[in-house]
Amino acid sequence: MTVRVRILAGAGPDTGLGHVTRCHALAEALRAQGADVTLETAEPDWVRDAIGLKTEPFGTRPVDLIVLDRYGTSAQERADLKAQCRKLAVIDDHFSPPSEADIVINHNLYGDPDRYDVFPGITVLAGTDYTLLRPGFETLRGRPSPVEARIVVALGGGAYAAKGIAIANMLRTTFQTGVDLVLNASMAKEASGVNAGVRIVSGNDALDAMAGATVYVGGLGVAMIEARTLGLFVIGIPTAANQDFAVEWANANGFPVLGGIPESDEDFRALADAVRKGLGQGRELPAKPDGTGAATTASALLSELS
């Protein structure tokens, strides 16, 4: 019998695209293993315009498995979801799964399964074996290191788009090397004030840009995980108040983290110093994540339902 799955992802101008990006990777992996999967978001039209991905509105269809990847759900909402499925899996970034969860997925670079020992009775899929990356990363990791240094900047959309342009322009002026600025498709159409030598990329072109870059400058979410998977030297810029664990991981692994979005001359000098360090160090491909995490997670989830 075909396993039926609904995946509920947060996505929107304020939330960004990180949740739906990783959920799409999981959806594709589950489909490849025979599951019937619906990917649901609160704003399907916005997601389609931003990255060309078709999603469905949040529904109530009974299924075998629901995967929840949204912040701020209430206990009542989770209870309602629990009543609609045999198993409820929650994607968690903060080592605080809700009591309704049967399964917790923490796909982050800092995802330590031992930190879930205080939640008995829950199945834990945590760490880089379970990192949810878009299809194609295994191939991208096999590409030779770039001959010329390039920098990729990824701060997300919304209010951060203009900040990303300012950072990309500064880095191009300072280092006179190629700079790629990642924006979603709708933001890319509206971008202005971009210096010559700064290339705007979206979607799969953004992955190609990362595969050809040496240094990543940007947020500490999914884009940073993608960059590190491809061996880039990462420089983190916190764009949300809930990224303490990612900051902790970066600091522990020797990657610079700025105090926030650069605004002053001093801030930009600190960023330039960090980028200079990264350009000098070059790329270093980690053993994990390796691009197989979505398939591993999908297999583990389906095994829980057998």
N, C-alpha and C positions, 0 to 999 in steps of 0.2 A: 504494500500500500504506500502511496506517495505521501511523504511527510509535508504537512502544510505549515508555512512559517510566515509570520508578519514581523517586519522590522520597523520600528518607530524611531525616526531620527529627528533631532532638533536641527532646524535650518532656517535662516532668515537674515535680514540686514543686520540685526544685533548679534545673533548667535554665530553667524558665519557658516562656513561650509565643511569644517573639520569633521563634525559628527556624521553628516550625510556621506562624505567621502569614504570614511572607514566603513560605514554601513553598506555602502554600495559594493565595496570590496568583499564584504562578508556575504552579501546577497548573491553575487556572481559565483562565489565559491560553493555556496549551498546549492545553487542551481546546477552547477557542474557535477554535483554529487546526487542529483536526482530530486531535489526538493522543489516544491511549488512555493515560490517566495513572492511576497508583496512588500515593496519598500514604500513606507508612508511618511509624509511630512505635513506640517501645518500649512506650508505655503508652496504647493507644487508648481504654481506658475513662476514664482520667484526662483526656485531651484532650476527650472527649465531654462529661464532666461539667463541665469548666471553661468551654468555649466552644461546646458543642453541635456540634462538628465531627467527622464520621465519618472515621476513618483506619483503616488496616489494620496488622496486626503486620508487623514486618520479615520479608521473605521472601527467596527465592532465584530467582524467576522470571527466565529470560533475557529481556532486552529490548534495544531499540536504544540507549537512553540511561538512565543512572542519574545523578541529581543528589543529591549528598551534602551535607547541612547538619547535621553533628554534630561536636562537639569530642571529642577523645580517642580516635578510632579508631586501631587498630594498623595497622602495615604489612601484616600478614597479612589483616586484615579488608578493607583497601583492595584488596589483590591478589585476594581472593575476589570482591569487587564488580567489579573490572576484568574478571574472567573471565566475568561474567554479562551483559556489555553490549558494544556496539560502541564507545561513547564514555562516559567518566566525567567529569562536570562536578562541580566542588567550589565551594560557596559559602564564600568566605574573607573574614574580617574583619581579618586581621593581616598581609597581604602575605607569607604563607608557605604557598603551596599545596603539597600533597604531590607527590612525584615521579610518582605514579600518575595524576595529573590530566591529561586532554586539554584541558579547558576550565576556566577559573577565572572565577567571578562575584563581584565585589565591588560590592555595590549601595549602599554607604554614601555619606554626604555627603562623606567624605574619600577616596573610592575613586579614586585616581590611577593610570591605566593605565601611566604611565611607571615606576612603582615595581616593575612586573613585568618590566622589560627584562632582569633578571638570570635570568629563567626562560625560556630559548629553547625554541621548539617548542610552546609552550602558547598556546591561543587565549584572549585576555583580553577580558572584558566587564566593564568597570569604570567607575564614576562614576555621576552622577545620571541619565544616559540610561537606565540599567539598574536604577533603584531599584524594588524589588518592593513595591508598595502594593496594598492590597485594592481590589476593584472599587468604584467610586463616587467616587474622589478627584477626578476631573476635574469632576464635578458639584459636589462640596463646595467646590472652589476657586473656583467661580463664584458662591458665595453672597456677599451683601454683608457688609461688616465689621459685627460686633455693635455695637449702640448703647450697651449697658452693658458695662462691664468684667467679665470673669469669669476665674477661675483654674481650671486643670485640673491635678490631681495624679495622677501615674501612676508608682508604684514597683514594680509587679508584685505577685505573690502571695507565698505562703509567709511567712517571717519578716518580710518587709517590709510586709505588710498592716497590721499594728498601727502601724508607723512612719508609714505613709501617712495613717492616721487622725489621728495626733497632729499631723502637718504640716498637714493640711487643717483641723483644728480651730483651730490657731494662726492660720492665714491668714484664716479666717472671722472670728475674734475681732479680729484686728489691722486688717483692711481693710473689714469689714462689706460685702463684695461677695459675689456668688455663687461658690461653690467646688464643683467636681465632682471626685469621687474615683473613679478607675478601678480596679475590681477584677474578677477573673473571676467567673463566675456562682456557682460554689460558695463562693468567699470572700465574695461579697456577701450570701449567705444567712446567714452566720455573723457578719457584722460587728456590732460593738456599740460603744457609747461615742461615737457620731457626733453631733456638735452639730447643732442646728437651723440650717438654712442651708447645710449640706453635703449634697450630693446624690450618692448612689452610682450609678455607671453601669457597664454592661458591654456587650460586643459592639458592635453597630451604634449603640447609644445612646452609647457612648464616642466614636465618630467624630462623631456629632452634637454632643456636648459640646465636642469640640475645635474643630469648625467654628464654634461660638458663643463661643469663649473668646478671650482676649487674651494670656494668659501660661500657659506650660507649666512645671511643676515636676516633675522626675522623672528616671528612668534615662536612660542615654545610648544606648540601643539602638533597636529598631524604633519604639517609641512616640515617641521624640524626633524621629525622621525624619518620622513622620506629622505631628507637631505643626509642625515647621518647614515641611513641604510646604504646610500651611494658613496659613502666615504668622505663627504665634505667636512671641512672644519666648520663647526657651527658657532655662531655668535647669537645668543639669545636676547630678545627684547620682549619683556613681559607685556602682554596686551590684555591680560585679565587678572583679576585678583586671586584666582584659584589655581595659579600655576606654581605654587611653592614647591611641590614635589619635583617638577621639571627643573626648576632653578637649582634645587638640591642636587639632582643628578648631574646637571651641567657643571656645577662647581666641583663636584667630586671627581669628574672625569677630565678636568683641565680645560673646559670650554668657557670662554668669557660670557658673562651675563651683564647687560647694562641695567642701570637702575630704572629705566623707563624709556619712552620715546625720546630720542635726542632733540633738544630744543636750543640749548645754548652752544656757544663756540666750544666751551669746555666739554660738553657732551659729545660733540662731533669729533673733537680731538681724541677722546677716549675710544670712540668707535673706530676711527682711523688707525689707532694703535693696535686695536684688536684685529682688524682686518689685515694689517701689515704682518702680524704674527701668523695669522692663518695662511696668507700667501706664501710666507716663508716655510711653513710646515708642510703644505701640500695635502693631498688626499691620503686617507688610510682606511681601507675597506674593513669593516667589522665582520666577525664571523656571523653574528646575528644582529638585527633581523636580516633574513636572506630572501625574502619574497615569498616564502611558503607558509607564512603564518595564517593567512585567511583560510587556506585549505586545511591546515591542521585544526583550526578552530571549528570550521564547519564539520569536520569529521568527528571531533569530540562532542559537539552539540547533538549531532544525529545519533551518536552512540548513547547519549543520555536518554534518548527517546525509544531506544530499541528494547 
